[in-house]
Amino acid sequence: MVVTDRNTGQFLGCSGISKLKSNRPNFGIWLKLSSQGKGIGLETITALKKWAEKNLDYDYLRYPVDTRNIPSRKIAESLGGVKARYFKVKNSKGKYFRAVEYRIYKNK
């Protein structure tokens, strides 16, 4: 999904859910630097989670995050995300970074 400014229509980033037919879909977000720190990430991920709860049958949503990305970690934690595992990820430049997978369960 494309994230846009609701007033201007300007592109701010993208977000989505993959593996929709899985019991453990993945979801996440990317925002351009100038859009970060304004609550847009939390608003977007919260809306995606609400959509998933209404439209998908799943055990939990997986939300992988670079361990250094504190704002994204706070998004997961604000939605009740539980740290499930740590793993290495190879980026597009061939460098590795450490990631944490949060599991975000349906609201009861």
VMD Tcl script that draws the C-alpha trace (Angstrom):
set ca {
  {0.00 0.00 0.00}
  {1.11 3.55 -0.63}
  {1.19 5.97 2.30}
  {0.25 9.52 1.32}
  {-0.35 12.81 3.09}
  {-4.12 13.06 3.57}
  {-4.10 16.81 2.79}
  {-1.70 17.05 -0.16}
  {-1.59 13.51 -1.55}
  {2.22 13.62 -1.37}
  {3.96 10.22 -1.29}
  {5.27 9.46 2.22}
  {6.17 5.78 1.97}
  {4.73 2.32 1.67}
  {3.40 -0.40 3.91}
  {1.86 -3.79 3.53}
  {1.05 -7.30 4.61}
  {2.54 -10.32 2.85}
  {1.77 -14.04 3.12}
  {-1.92 -13.23 3.53}
  {-3.00 -16.89 3.47}
  {-0.50 -17.86 6.15}
  {-1.32 -18.24 9.84}
  {1.58 -15.84 10.41}
  {1.50 -13.01 7.84}
  {4.34 -10.47 7.72}
  {3.74 -6.78 7.88}
  {5.82 -3.66 7.95}
  {6.38 -0.12 6.77}
  {8.93 2.11 5.05}
  {8.65 5.90 5.31}
  {10.86 8.49 3.70}
  {13.08 10.30 6.18}
  {11.12 13.56 6.11}
  {7.95 11.67 7.15}
  {9.46 9.88 10.13}
  {8.84 10.92 13.73}
  {5.36 12.34 13.07}
  {3.21 9.38 14.14}
  {2.49 8.34 10.55}
  {4.09 4.91 11.04}
  {2.01 4.10 14.09}
  {-1.17 5.34 12.40}
  {-0.48 3.25 9.30}
  {0.48 0.05 11.10}
  {-2.50 0.40 13.46}
  {-4.83 0.70 10.45}
  {-3.24 -2.35 8.80}
  {-3.62 -4.37 11.98}
  {-7.30 -3.40 12.25}
  {-7.80 -4.44 8.61}
  {-6.04 -7.76 9.22}
  {-8.13 -8.49 12.31}
  {-11.30 -7.95 10.32}
  {-10.26 -9.71 7.10}
  {-7.65 -12.38 7.85}
  {-7.56 -15.57 9.87}
  {-4.15 -15.68 11.58}
  {-2.36 -16.67 14.77}
  {-0.21 -13.54 14.87}
  {1.34 -10.92 12.60}
  {5.12 -10.97 12.22}
  {6.76 -7.57 12.30}
  {10.53 -7.83 11.67}
  {12.58 -4.76 12.62}
  {16.25 -3.78 12.59}
  {17.21 -3.88 16.28}
  {18.67 -0.36 15.94}
  {15.36 1.08 14.66}
  {13.92 2.23 17.97}
  {10.88 4.07 16.49}
  {9.74 0.95 14.61}
  {10.31 -1.17 17.69}
  {8.12 1.25 19.66}
  {5.36 0.84 17.05}
  {5.40 -2.93 17.51}
  {5.50 -2.65 21.29}
  {2.63 -0.12 21.37}
  {0.48 -2.69 19.54}
  {1.32 -5.38 22.10}
  {4.12 -6.91 20.03}
  {6.13 -9.60 21.79}
  {9.81 -10.17 20.93}
  {9.96 -13.69 19.52}
  {13.38 -14.13 17.94}
  {16.52 -12.39 16.75}
  {18.15 -13.11 13.40}
  {20.62 -11.73 10.84}
  {19.49 -10.03 7.64}
  {21.64 -9.25 4.60}
  {20.89 -5.80 3.17}
  {21.11 -4.73 -0.49}
  {24.77 -3.73 0.00}
  {25.72 -7.19 1.22}
  {26.11 -6.11 4.85}
  {24.43 -7.92 7.71}
  {22.36 -6.40 10.47}
  {20.55 -7.85 13.45}
  {16.76 -7.92 13.38}
  {14.10 -8.77 15.91}
  {10.78 -10.34 15.02}
  {7.80 -9.07 16.98}
  {4.66 -11.12 17.10}
  {1.50 -9.08 17.26}
  {-1.59 -11.00 18.27}
  {-5.25 -10.24 17.58}
  {-7.09 -8.14 20.12}
  {-9.44 -10.26 22.18}
}
mol new
graphics top color blue
foreach p $ca { graphics top sphere $p radius 0.5 }
foreach p [lrange $ca 0 end-1] q [lrange $ca 1 end] { graphics top cylinder $p $q radius 0.2 }
display resetview
